[in-house]
Amino acid sequence: MPEQLALGGTEATIHWRRSKRARRVSLRIDPQLGLVVVTLPMRAGRAAGVALLNDNANWVSDRLAALPIATRLADSAIIMIHGHPVEIRHTPGKLGGAILEDNVLHVSGDPAFLARRATDFLRKKARRILTEKVAAVVGQAGVHAKSVTIKDTRTRWGSCSPDGVLMFSWRLIMAPEFVQDYVVAHEVAHLKHLNHGPAFWALTESLSPHRHDATTWLHTHGAKLLRVK
């Protein structure tokens, strides 16, 4: 269970996890949940985790303070789609569940289900757009993707499994298209090169010229996407 600890003058929420694969105690910030994740090897005690937290108290405090304010998927909230601001508007009489019109996402039905319906809309749009983008570049790369899956990941925007399954975060639909294009190119290139060697980067950059701009954008704005709830 998460617990509260005072670190560097900040009250931080700590999530403890055990890992059979961990070789040492580690910590990271989960921007989506706004808490600190401490990973312990199977034989490490809680005291080792607390010691690491205390040693890095100022870093933890600064990182938590720098997190963007969480955006709730609620009436009048402003989110992004393809990098452009979109207002969520509860429109009870509108048919279709969730419909995007003129930079307004109309969500119908009971307000208690607004967040779920908005999320479903964004996930479906992400699946369609990212699947289309994969289809547009696999031929150029001379590879084949087994399937495309959409998930809500916290540490990666995309991944490629050895058997050819591509995974993308649905939150990419909120990023500009050049960011989406780069992440897709990156994962498609992994279908041919399951590494980050020179051949991989050469293929990635032949599929998308936006590597620098996209990685800079995600570094600057990625946490804001993860804070949409």
TORSE-517094 format. One record per residue (C-alpha): residue number from 0; residue in one letter; chain; x, y, z. Coordinates in nm, 2 decimals. Layout:
ATOM   k r c      u      v      w
ATOM NUM A A      X      Y      Z
...
This chain:
ATOM   k r c      u      v      w
ATOM   0 M A   0.00   0.00   0.00
ATOM   1 P A   0.13   0.36  -0.07
ATOM   2 E A   0.24   0.56   0.23
ATOM   3 Q A   0.32   0.92   0.30
ATOM   4 L A   0.67   1.03   0.39
ATOM   5 A A   0.81   1.37   0.45
ATOM   6 L A   1.10   1.43   0.20
ATOM   7 G A   1.28   1.76   0.16
ATOM   8 G A   1.00   1.96   0.31
ATOM   9 T A   0.74   1.78   0.08
ATOM  10 E A   0.49   1.52   0.18
ATOM  11 A A   0.54   1.25  -0.08
ATOM  12 T A   0.34   0.94  -0.16
ATOM  13 I A   0.56   0.64  -0.18
ATOM  14 H A   0.46   0.32  -0.37
ATOM  15 W A   0.67   0.02  -0.27
ATOM  16 R A   0.72  -0.27  -0.52
ATOM  17 R A   0.92  -0.59  -0.51
ATOM  18 S A   1.10  -0.72  -0.81
ATOM  19 K A   1.27  -1.05  -0.87
ATOM  20 R A   1.48  -0.89  -1.15
ATOM  21 A A   1.60  -0.59  -0.95
ATOM  22 R A   1.96  -0.60  -0.86
ATOM  23 R A   1.96  -0.29  -0.65
ATOM  24 V A   1.72  -0.05  -0.48
ATOM  25 S A   1.59   0.22  -0.72
ATOM  26 L A   1.34   0.50  -0.73
ATOM  27 R A   1.16   0.69  -1.00
ATOM  28 I A   0.88   0.94  -1.02
ATOM  29 D A   0.55   0.82  -1.17
ATOM  30 P A   0.42   1.14  -1.33
ATOM  31 Q A   0.08   0.98  -1.41
ATOM  32 L A   0.00   0.91  -1.05
ATOM  33 G A   0.21   1.19  -0.90
ATOM  34 L A   0.40   0.96  -0.66
ATOM  35 V A   0.74   0.80  -0.60
ATOM  36 V A   0.80   0.43  -0.69
ATOM  37 V A   1.06   0.26  -0.49
ATOM  38 T A   1.17  -0.08  -0.63
ATOM  39 L A   1.33  -0.33  -0.39
ATOM  40 P A   1.51  -0.65  -0.47
ATOM  41 M A   1.36  -0.96  -0.30
ATOM  42 R A   1.62  -0.96  -0.02
ATOM  43 A A   1.63  -0.58   0.04
ATOM  44 G A   1.45  -0.44   0.34
ATOM  45 R A   1.23  -0.13   0.36
ATOM  46 A A   1.50   0.05   0.55
ATOM  47 A A   1.72   0.04   0.23
ATOM  48 G A   1.45   0.21   0.04
ATOM  49 V A   1.40   0.48   0.30
ATOM  50 A A   1.77   0.54   0.31
ATOM  51 L A   1.77   0.60  -0.07
ATOM  52 L A   1.47   0.83  -0.04
ATOM  53 N A   1.64   1.04   0.23
ATOM  54 D A   1.97   1.06   0.03
ATOM  55 N A   1.77   1.19  -0.27
ATOM  56 A A   1.51   1.39  -0.08
ATOM  57 N A   1.57   1.72  -0.25
ATOM  58 W A   1.57   1.55  -0.60
ATOM  59 V A   1.24   1.38  -0.52
ATOM  60 S A   1.09   1.71  -0.38
ATOM  61 D A   1.20   1.91  -0.69
ATOM  62 R A   1.07   1.65  -0.93
ATOM  63 L A   0.73   1.62  -0.76
ATOM  64 A A   0.70   2.00  -0.75
ATOM  65 A A   0.78   2.02  -1.12
ATOM  66 L A   0.50   1.79  -1.22
ATOM  67 P A   0.22   1.96  -1.42
ATOM  68 I A  -0.12   2.00  -1.25
ATOM  69 A A  -0.34   1.70  -1.33
ATOM  70 T A  -0.61   1.75  -1.59
ATOM  71 R A  -0.94   1.58  -1.51
ATOM  72 L A  -1.15   1.46  -1.80
ATOM  73 A A  -1.45   1.66  -1.70
ATOM  74 D A  -1.69   1.92  -1.84
ATOM  75 S A  -1.50   2.24  -1.95
ATOM  76 A A  -1.16   2.07  -1.92
ATOM  77 I A  -0.90   2.16  -2.20
ATOM  78 I A  -0.70   1.87  -2.34
ATOM  79 M A  -0.50   1.84  -2.66
ATOM  80 I A  -0.57   1.63  -2.97
ATOM  81 H A  -0.29   1.63  -3.23
ATOM  82 G A  -0.13   1.91  -3.02
ATOM  83 H A  -0.42   2.14  -3.05
ATOM  84 P A  -0.64   2.25  -2.76
ATOM  85 V A  -0.98   2.08  -2.74
ATOM  86 E A  -1.26   2.16  -2.49
ATOM  87 I A  -1.45   1.88  -2.33
ATOM  88 R A  -1.82   1.97  -2.31
ATOM  89 H A  -2.09   1.77  -2.15
ATOM  90 T A  -2.38   1.77  -2.40
ATOM  91 P A  -2.65   1.54  -2.26
ATOM  92 G A  -2.87   1.54  -2.57
ATOM  93 K A  -2.59   1.47  -2.83
ATOM  94 L A  -2.60   1.13  -2.99
ATOM  95 G A  -2.30   0.91  -3.03
ATOM  96 G A  -2.13   0.91  -2.69
ATOM  97 A A  -1.84   1.13  -2.78
ATOM  98 I A  -1.81   1.34  -3.09
ATOM  99 L A  -1.53   1.59  -3.19
ATOM 100 E A  -1.66   1.90  -3.36
ATOM 101 D A  -1.48   2.23  -3.42
ATOM 102 N A  -1.22   2.17  -3.14
ATOM 103 V A  -1.50   2.07  -2.89
ATOM 104 L A  -1.53   1.71  -2.77
ATOM 105 H A  -1.90   1.67  -2.70
ATOM 106 V A  -1.97   1.39  -2.45
ATOM 107 S A  -2.33   1.28  -2.40
ATOM 108 G A  -2.51   1.07  -2.14
ATOM 109 D A  -2.48   1.06  -1.76
ATOM 110 P A  -2.20   1.30  -1.64
ATOM 111 A A  -2.08   1.02  -1.41
ATOM 112 F A  -1.95   0.84  -1.72
ATOM 113 L A  -1.80   1.14  -1.90
ATOM 114 A A  -1.44   1.06  -1.81
ATOM 115 R A  -1.47   0.70  -1.93
ATOM 116 R A  -1.64   0.80  -2.26
ATOM 117 A A  -1.38   1.07  -2.33
ATOM 118 T A  -1.11   0.82  -2.26
ATOM 119 D A  -1.27   0.56  -2.49
ATOM 120 F A  -1.29   0.82  -2.76
ATOM 121 L A  -0.92   0.91  -2.73
ATOM 122 R A  -0.82   0.54  -2.72
ATOM 123 K A  -1.02   0.45  -3.03
ATOM 124 K A  -0.89   0.75  -3.22
ATOM 125 A A  -0.53   0.66  -3.12
ATOM 126 R A  -0.58   0.31  -3.24
ATOM 127 R A  -0.71   0.42  -3.58
ATOM 128 I A  -0.45   0.70  -3.63
ATOM 129 L A  -0.14   0.50  -3.51
ATOM 130 T A  -0.24   0.19  -3.70
ATOM 131 E A  -0.27   0.40  -4.02
ATOM 132 K A   0.07   0.55  -3.96
ATOM 133 V A   0.23   0.21  -3.90
ATOM 134 A A   0.07   0.08  -4.23
ATOM 135 A A   0.21   0.38  -4.41
ATOM 136 V A   0.58   0.31  -4.32
ATOM 137 V A   0.62  -0.07  -4.28
ATOM 138 G A   0.65  -0.11  -4.66
ATOM 139 Q A   0.91   0.16  -4.68
ATOM 140 A A   1.11  -0.02  -4.40
ATOM 141 G A   1.06  -0.36  -4.57
ATOM 142 V A   0.90  -0.51  -4.26
ATOM 143 H A   0.57  -0.65  -4.13
ATOM 144 A A   0.40  -0.57  -3.81
ATOM 145 K A   0.21  -0.86  -3.65
ATOM 146 S A  -0.04  -0.63  -3.48
ATOM 147 V A  -0.08  -0.29  -3.32
ATOM 148 T A  -0.20  -0.26  -2.96
ATOM 149 I A  -0.29   0.05  -2.76
ATOM 150 K A  -0.22   0.07  -2.38
ATOM 151 D A  -0.19   0.32  -2.10
ATOM 152 T A   0.18   0.29  -2.02
ATOM 153 R A   0.37   0.51  -1.77
ATOM 154 T A   0.73   0.48  -1.88
ATOM 155 R A   0.73   0.42  -2.26
ATOM 156 W A   0.54   0.58  -2.55
ATOM 157 G A   0.59   0.27  -2.76
ATOM 158 S A   0.75  -0.07  -2.78
ATOM 159 C A   0.82  -0.35  -3.02
ATOM 160 S A   0.82  -0.72  -2.91
ATOM 161 P A   1.04  -0.98  -3.07
ATOM 162 D A   0.74  -1.14  -3.24
ATOM 163 G A   0.64  -0.82  -3.42
ATOM 164 V A   0.37  -0.67  -3.20
ATOM 165 L A   0.39  -0.29  -3.17
ATOM 166 M A   0.25  -0.12  -2.87
ATOM 167 F A   0.17   0.25  -2.83
ATOM 168 S A   0.04   0.47  -2.55
ATOM 169 W A  -0.31   0.61  -2.63
ATOM 170 R A  -0.19   0.94  -2.49
ATOM 171 L A   0.01   1.00  -2.81
ATOM 172 I A  -0.31   1.11  -2.98
ATOM 173 M A  -0.28   1.43  -2.77
ATOM 174 A A   0.07   1.50  -2.91
ATOM 175 P A   0.14   1.67  -3.24
ATOM 176 E A   0.15   1.45  -3.55
ATOM 177 F A   0.52   1.49  -3.60
ATOM 178 V A   0.57   1.33  -3.25
ATOM 179 Q A   0.33   1.05  -3.34
ATOM 180 D A   0.52   1.00  -3.67
ATOM 181 Y A   0.85   0.98  -3.50
ATOM 182 V A   0.74   0.73  -3.23
ATOM 183 V A   0.58   0.51  -3.50
ATOM 184 A A   0.90   0.52  -3.71
ATOM 185 H A   1.11   0.44  -3.40
ATOM 186 E A   0.91   0.12  -3.32
ATOM 187 V A   0.87   0.02  -3.69
ATOM 188 A A   1.25   0.04  -3.72
ATOM 189 H A   1.27  -0.20  -3.43
ATOM 190 L A   1.09  -0.46  -3.64
ATOM 191 K A   1.42  -0.49  -3.83
ATOM 192 H A   1.67  -0.39  -3.57
ATOM 193 L A   1.60  -0.49  -3.21
ATOM 194 N A   1.87  -0.26  -3.08
ATOM 195 H A   1.97   0.11  -3.09
ATOM 196 G A   2.27   0.06  -3.32
ATOM 197 P A   2.37   0.28  -3.62
ATOM 198 A A   2.16   0.08  -3.86
ATOM 199 F A   1.85   0.13  -3.64
ATOM 200 W A   1.90   0.50  -3.62
ATOM 201 A A   1.96   0.53  -3.99
ATOM 202 L A   1.64   0.35  -4.07
ATOM 203 T A   1.44   0.55  -3.81
ATOM 204 E A   1.56   0.88  -3.95
ATOM 205 S A   1.48   0.76  -4.31
ATOM 206 L A   1.12   0.70  -4.19
ATOM 207 S A   1.08   1.02  -4.00
ATOM 208 P A   1.30   1.34  -4.00
ATOM 209 H A   1.16   1.45  -3.66
ATOM 210 R A   1.38   1.27  -3.41
ATOM 211 H A   1.52   1.58  -3.24
ATOM 212 D A   1.20   1.79  -3.24
ATOM 213 A A   0.99   1.49  -3.13
ATOM 214 T A   1.21   1.38  -2.84
ATOM 215 T A   1.25   1.74  -2.73
ATOM 216 W A   0.87   1.79  -2.74
ATOM 217 L A   0.81   1.47  -2.53
ATOM 218 H A   1.08   1.57  -2.28
ATOM 219 T A   0.91   1.91  -2.24
ATOM 220 H A   0.54   1.81  -2.26
ATOM 221 G A   0.52   1.44  -2.20
ATOM 222 A A   0.45   1.46  -1.83
ATOM 223 K A   0.15   1.68  -1.91
ATOM 224 L A   0.00   1.41  -2.12
ATOM 225 L A   0.05   1.16  -1.85
ATOM 226 R A  -0.13   1.38  -1.60
ATOM 227 V A  -0.46   1.37  -1.80
ATOM 228 K A  -0.69   1.15  -1.59
